[in-house]
Structures are given as C-alpha cells and as structure tokens.
Amino acid sequence: MTEPPLPPGPPPAYQPYPTTPPPPATTPAPRRRLPLVLAVLAAVLVLLGVVLVPLALVGGADEPADLSEVVVHEDLSNEHTEDDVTYETVPPAGGRHADVWLDCGTYDEPVRDENAVHDLEHGTVWITYRPDLDDDDVATLEDALPQNGILSPYDDLPAPVVVTVWGRQLRLDGPDDPRLALFVEEYAGGVTAPEPMASCAGGSRDPAGTGGTEV
C-alpha cells in the first residue's frame, strides 16, 4: 500500500508544549544582618558611656562650694553666768556663758562650752572635730585656724568637723571640706558677734576655763 502524498509547501513549525513560567528568583535574606546591627548598637552605647560618664563626674566636681548649709541662730543671750548652761546646739553657737574666755590656739582635749561661748562673743572662730581624727587631719585644721580662733576636739560631734561663730554654724565633711575656708573668710571678722572688736587673746589656757581674765 502506498502512502498518501505530502501536502505541498514546507512542513509546519514545531509547537512546544505550553508550560507555566517559573517564579522569579528571590534573594535569600542575609542571616548575619541582625548580629551586625546589635554589634553596632553595643559599640555606640559603649562610646556614649566613655564620653558621658566622665563628663557627668567632671560636671559634679565643678560645682562650686558655698555656704548655703550654714545654720543661723538668732536671739542669743550674751549674759554672763557662773552656772553650767544647757545649750540647744552641739557645739553651742552662743548664749549665756562664763565670765572667763579661753586663749586663742589649739587644745588637745575638749574645752568647757561656757568658756568657749565667751570666745564666740568676742568674734572667735571655734573649730571642733571628733576625737578620733588622725594627726594629719588635725594638722590640716590647725593650718586653717585664723589668728582669732580656737581648735579643740569635741565628744559626740554631729559631723567630722563643725565650725562655729556667734549665731552661725556649719557641719563639714572633714578637714579638707572647701567650705571651711569660705566660712572663715566670711565670719572671721566677728561680723555676727556682740563684741566684734574683742579677741580670744589673753584668755585662760586651761580647757576647764579656770584662771584667765574675767570680762
């Protein structure tokens, strides 16, 4: 049997089987991006700490000392008495007192309140310190003591160092407290004292206040 003749003309073009185009390729998310971001944030925080912490410390250190914590005592009697006096403050900042005052200078033991208050009446600066203060710190206070001043230990002192004039008192953190010099500069002239032109000179050298001149 013979095959039928082919139709005239070129053979039909090849038609491929239709298929669905593949989805577009996606780039996988980098897995190391999050740790990198965290590392950068940590570095920034460390840098901020290195810069800001010293600035904060320096800023606090630059705050000037002042006398805003000076306690003021008004209406203090300056009468003389031979009796012991119960004072409202420790140490006393004025009030009734003995006839005899103490001589200027440094004392190695506590002095009698009633005699020291007489010194305050004369414009004296009275620096007191806790008895357990070491020798170097006591020497620092001696250097700060004005000519018209008394330095003595004081039992049960409410602060390491307390500086007092008539009607004014300041508790200090220690011998190196910069407010001590400010206080002395402000009040050493006896500006608050009833007898600012007097002095501690010529008083008794006995801490108990015996002897000396009565005024």
DALIN-V852555 format. One record per residue. N is the residue number from 1. RES is the residue in one letter. OMEGA is omega in whole degrees, -180 to 180 (none if undefined). BURIAL is # if it has 9 or more other ideal C-beta (glycine too) atoms within 8 Angstrom, else .. D_FIRST is the distance of its C-alpha to the first C-alpha in Angstrom with 1 decimal. Layout:
BEGIN
n=[N/N]
res=[RES/RES]
omega=[OMEGA/OMEGA]
burial=[BURIAL/BURIAL]
d_first=[D_FIRST/D_FIRST]
END
This chain:
BEGIN
n=[1/2/3/4/5/6/7/8/9/10/11/12/13/14/15/16/17/18/19/20/21/22/23/24/25/26/27/28/29/30/31/32/33/34/35/36/37/38/39/40/41/42/43/44/45/46/47/48/49/50/51/52/53/54/55/56/57/58/59/60/61/62/63/64/65/66/67/68/69/70/71/72/73/74/75/76/77/78/79/80/81/82/83/84/85/86/87/88/89/90/91/92/93/94/95/96/97/98/99/100/101/102/103/104/105/106/107/108/109/110/111/112/113/114/115/116/117/118/119/120/121/122/123/124/125/126/127/128/129/130/131/132/133/134/135/136/137/138/139/140/141/142/143/144/145/146/147/148/149/150/151/152/153/154/155/156/157/158/159/160/161/162/163/164/165/166/167/168/169/170/171/172/173/174/175/176/177/178/179/180/181/182/183/184/185/186/187/188/189/190/191/192/193/194/195/196/197/198/199/200/201/202/203/204/205/206/207/208/209/210/211/212/213/214/215]
res=[M/T/E/P/P/L/P/P/G/P/P/P/A/Y/Q/P/Y/P/T/T/P/P/P/P/A/T/T/P/A/P/R/R/R/L/P/L/V/L/A/V/L/A/A/V/L/V/L/L/G/V/V/L/V/P/L/A/L/V/G/G/A/D/E/P/A/D/L/S/E/V/V/V/H/E/D/L/S/N/E/H/T/E/D/D/V/T/Y/E/T/V/P/P/A/G/G/R/H/A/D/V/W/L/D/C/G/T/Y/D/E/P/V/R/D/E/N/A/V/H/D/L/E/H/G/T/V/W/I/T/Y/R/P/D/L/D/D/D/D/V/A/T/L/E/D/A/L/P/Q/N/G/I/L/S/P/Y/D/D/L/P/A/P/V/V/V/T/V/W/G/R/Q/L/R/L/D/G/P/D/D/P/R/L/A/L/F/V/E/E/Y/A/G/G/V/T/A/P/E/P/M/A/S/C/A/G/G/S/R/D/P/A/G/T/G/G/T/E/V]
omega=[-177/178/179/-180/179/179/180/178/-179/-180/-180/179/-178/179/-179/-180/-177/179/177/-179/-179/179/180/-179/178/179/-179/180/-180/-177/-175/-177/-178/177/180/179/179/179/179/179/179/180/179/180/178/-180/178/178/-180/-177/-170/-178/176/179/179/179/180/179/177/-178/-177/-179/-176/175/178/-177/-177/-178/175/179/-177/176/-177/174/-180/178/175/178/176/179/175/-176/170/-177/174/-177/-178/-178/178/-10/178/-180/-180/180/178/-173/-177/179/-175/175/-180/178/178/172/-175/178/-178/180/-179/179/-179/-177/-173/178/179/179/175/176/178/178/180/179/-178/171/-178/177/179/-179/178/-175/-179/178/-177/-173/-180/179/177/178/177/178/177/179/-178/-175/177/-179/177/-175/177/177/-179/171/-179/-179/176/178/-177/179/179/178/175/178/-171/164/-180/176/180/-179/-179/175/-176/-179/-179/-178/-178/179/-177/-179/179/180/178/-180/-180/180/-176/-168/-175/179/179/-174/-180/-172/176/180/-172/-178/178/-177/174/-179/177/179/-179/175/179/180/179/174/178/-178/179/-176/176/177/none]
burial=[././././././././././././././././././././././././././././././././././././././././././././././././././././././././././././././././././#/././#/#/./#/././#/./#/././#/./././#/./#/./#/./#/#/#/#/#/#/#/#/./#/#/#/#/#/././#/././#/#/#/#/#/#/#/#/#/#/#/#/#/#/#/#/#/#/#/#/#/././#/./././#/#/./#/#/#/./#/#/././#/#/#/#/#/#/#/././#/././#/#/#/#/#/#/#/#/#/#/#/./#/././#/./#/./#/#/./#/#/#/././#/#/./#/././#/./#/#/./#/#/#/././#/#/././#/./#/././#/././.]
d_first=[0.0/3.7/6.7/9.4/12.3/15.3/18.4/21.1/24.0/24.9/23.3/25.5/28.5/28.7/30.6/32.7/33.5/36.9/39.8/43.6/45.7/48.1/51.8/54.1/55.8/59.4/62.2/63.9/67.6/69.9/71.6/74.7/75.8/78.0/80.0/80.5/81.9/84.2/85.5/86.3/88.1/90.1/91.1/92.3/94.4/96.0/96.8/98.3/100.4/101.6/102.7/104.0/105.9/108.3/108.8/109.8/112.2/113.7/114.0/116.0/118.2/119.0/120.5/124.2/126.8/129.1/132.0/130.2/131.0/134.7/136.5/139.4/142.5/145.0/148.5/149.6/153.3/155.2/158.3/159.9/160.4/161.6/159.3/155.8/153.2/150.0/147.5/144.3/142.2/141.6/143.1/145.5/145.1/148.6/151.2/154.6/155.6/158.3/161.2/160.2/157.0/155.3/155.5/152.4/150.1/148.0/148.9/147.5/148.0/147.7/150.4/152.1/150.4/153.6/154.7/151.3/151.2/154.4/152.7/149.9/152.7/153.6/150.2/149.1/145.4/145.0/142.0/141.4/138.8/137.8/139.9/136.9/136.0/135.9/138.4/136.0/135.2/138.9/139.5/136.9/138.8/142.1/140.6/139.7/143.1/145.2/148.9/149.8/147.7/147.8/145.1/145.3/143.1/142.8/141.9/139.1/138.0/135.0/133.2/133.3/135.6/137.5/139.4/142.1/144.6/146.7/144.4/141.2/139.1/135.7/133.8/132.0/129.2/131.2/133.4/130.6/129.9/130.1/131.8/135.0/135.7/134.9/137.2/140.1/139.6/139.7/142.6/144.7/147.1/148.3/146.9/146.8/150.0/153.3/155.2/152.8/155.6/156.6/155.1/154.6/156.9/160.1/158.8/159.1/157.1/157.3/153.9/156.0/157.8/161.3/163.7/162.8/164.0/164.2/163.3]
END
